[in-house]
Amino acid sequence: MGNAASPIRAITIATAVILSGVLSCTLSGTAFADESVLSYRGDAFSLDGGTLLYTEHHQLTYRQVSSDSDKAVNEPISRITRYQDANTQEFAVKENTYRHGSATPEFNLTDTRYGYHEVVTYENDRWRASYREPTEADKGKLGKPDYTPVIDSGFDEFVRSVWPELMDGDTVRFSFAVPSRLEWVNFRLIPLKNENGTLTVEMRLSSRLLSWLLEPVKLSYDTETMRLLTYRGLTNIRDKNGEGIQAEIRYTYPD
């Protein structure tokens, strides 16, 4: 096995992989009697001219269950995300399964352009991670997180769970699994403003000493539906040099 990825690169992957999960409570077709499927997309544009860089195509399968308040809530079952370039050629696929909690799905991601592959699974009561790329690879167990654990697209369910705090203007901390470092990385989710039906939050590294390593990522949500509207910052898609792309991603949902 090779050496772990550099801290800056790993943080890039940790922050941007959150893009694979966005908030929505809208139904879009029925898979089985008690399951529904939501399909939606994200269009990623360059920050210096608005050129379309790539698109994300999400398909979330979930079921409605009763909560403690007897109100029906959507419980995710599985998710598949396909990435296409500006010419509609698919170059990456990611799959999630929510067997161990809405905020901590298992997942595997493959980017065929660079031969990059990463996985997080739950085995024998432990979270395990692995990654592989052309120049290095590694695998191992994840330790104990400092805050609420969040894995990949589980970020959307985490945001939903702390929605009252965010609406009240409170900062929320969480620990995000980073396969390329085989560890949890701590982040802060900071509400910036709530106006005209839109909540804007900023995501920063929890450590103020290390926060300079990563520019803040800004996300805006519809306050009525809790849907992610835009994401602006470093993404999980790399350029030809293997570096993360800066973009603004705009999400659209079925009516």
N, C-alpha and C positions, 0 to 999 in steps of 0.2 A: 504494500500500500504506500501511496505517496504522502507528502506533507499536507497539512490542512491549508485551505485557501487563506489569502491575506485578509486581515481584519476589515479593511475598507471594502474589498470586493465582497466579503461575506455579508457585511452590513447592507450593501447594495441589494443582494439577493434577498436578505431577510425582509427589508422594507418593501421592496417591489412585489414580492410574491403575494402580498396581501391583495394585490389587484385581482387575483383570481376569484375573490369572493366579494360580491356587492349586495346591498340590501334590497329586498323586494318582498312584498306580501301579495302580489297579484297572481292569480291562476291563469294558466295558458294551456288548456287541454288536459285530458285525463289519461294516465298510463294504465292504471288498474282501478278497481272499485274504490280503494281507499288511498290512492296515490294520484298526485298531479305533477305536471311538468311545466316549468317556467323556462322559456327561451328568450334570451336578450343578447345584446351585443354592445361592444365598446369600440369606438374609433379613436386611434391614437394619432395625434397630430404633432408635428415638430413645433417647438416653442419659438423658432425664428422664421416664421413664414406661413405656418399653418398647413404644411404639406402632409398628406396622409402617409403614415409610415407603415401601419399594420392594423389589423382588426382582431378582436377577440369575440368568439362565439360561445356563449355559455348555455348549458342545458342542466337545470337543477331539478331533481326529482325529490318530492317531499310528500308528507302526509299531514293532515290536520289532526291535532290532538287537543284534549282539554287541559287547561292550565289549572293552577290552584284556585284561580278566581272564576273557574268554570267558563272562561272565554277561550274559544278555539285559537290555537297558535299553529304556525307552520313548523314542522320538525323535518329537517333535511335528512335525506336517505343517501343520496349519491349525487355527484356532479361530474360533468365532463366539460372541459374547456379546450377549444381548438383555436389555434392562432394561424392567421393567414397574412401574407405580405400584401403590399398594395396591388399586386397583380392576381390576388385571390389564390395564391399557391400556399397550401398548408405546410408549415414548417415545425410546428410543435403541438403536443397534446398533453393534457394533464387530467388525471382522474382522481376523484376523492370519494371516500366512503366514510360515513358518519356512524361507526359502530360504538364509539367510546365517548360520545358527547358531541353536542353541536359545535362547540368551539375548538374541538381537538380531533378533526378528521384525519384518517390515514390518507396518504397521497403518493402518487408517483408522477414525475414529470420527465418528458423526453423532448429535447430539441435536436432534430435530425441534422441541422446545418452544422453544428459544432460537435455532435456526438456527446452532448451533455445530458446527464441523467441523475436525478435525485429522488430519494424515497424516504418516507417516514412511516413506520409501522409500530403497532403495539403488540408485544410478544412477552409472555411470561411476566406480566405485571410491570413491564418496563417499556418506555418509549425508546425506539432504536432508529437511527438515521444512517444514511449512506449517500455518497455522491460519487460520480465518475465523470471525468472529462479527459480530453486527449493527453494531457500532461500529468495528471495526478488522480488519485482516488483514495477514499477512506471510508470506514464505517465504525460504528460504536454505539454505546448507550448514552442517552441524554440524562443529565443529573436532575436534581430537584430544582424547579423554577422558583424564583424569588417572589413572583406575583402570580396572578391568574394565568395559567398556561393557555396559549393560543397557537394553533397550527394552521398555516396556509389559509384556505378559504374560510376557516372557522372564525376569521376576523369579523365577518359580517354578523355572525350570531353573537359574538362578543360585544360588538357595538350596540346591537339591539338590547342586550342584557344590561348595559350601562347607560342606556338612552336617557333616563331621568336625570342622572348625574351630569351628563353632557349638556342637557337642556338647562340645568341650573347653573352652568358655568364652571363646573368642577373638573379639575384635571384627573385623569384616570391612568393608572400604570398597568402594564401587562408584560408578560414574558413570552417572546416569540421564538419558536423553534427554528434553528438555522442548520440545516443538514451539512452545509459545507464547512461548518466549524464544530459540528457535533455538540452543540450547546444551545442554551437559551440566551437570547439577547433582550435586555429590558428596554421598553419604550414608554414614552409619555404621550397621551392623546389629550391635546389642549384645545378647548373651545375658544374660538376667536370672536365670532359674532353670530347673532341670530336675528335675522331681519328679512322681511319680504318672503317669508315662507321657506327660507334657506338657512340651514345651520352649517357654518364653516368651521372646520377643526384643523389643527396642525399636529403632525406626528413628528416627534423628536426622540433621539436617543435619551434614555432616562438619565444617564450620567452626564452632568454638565461639563465635566472635564473632557469627555469624548464627543460631545455633540457637534464639535467643529468638523468631525469626520464626514458628516452627512448633512447636506442642506435639508431644511424642513420640507416635508411633503404636505401639501394642502389638499383637503378633500371637502366637497360640499354635498350636503344631503337635503332632500326634500323633507321638511319637518312633519308633513302629514303622513307620507307613506314610508318614511325612513329609507328611501332609496338613495343610493349613491348617484349623484348627478355628474360630477367631474372629479378627476384626480389629476394633480399637477405636480410633477417631480420626476425622480428617478424611477424607471420601470424595470421589470424583470426580463425585458427583451434586450439582447446585446447587439452591438454593431459588429462590423467585420473584424475588429480588433479584440472582441470579447468583452468590451466595456458596456455597462448599462446605458440605455438611451434615455435622455430627458424628453418628456412629452407631456401633453395634456390629453387625457382620455375622457371622451364624452360618451355617456351611457344612454341608450335608448331602450324602452320597454314596450311591450304590447299594450294596446289601449285597454 
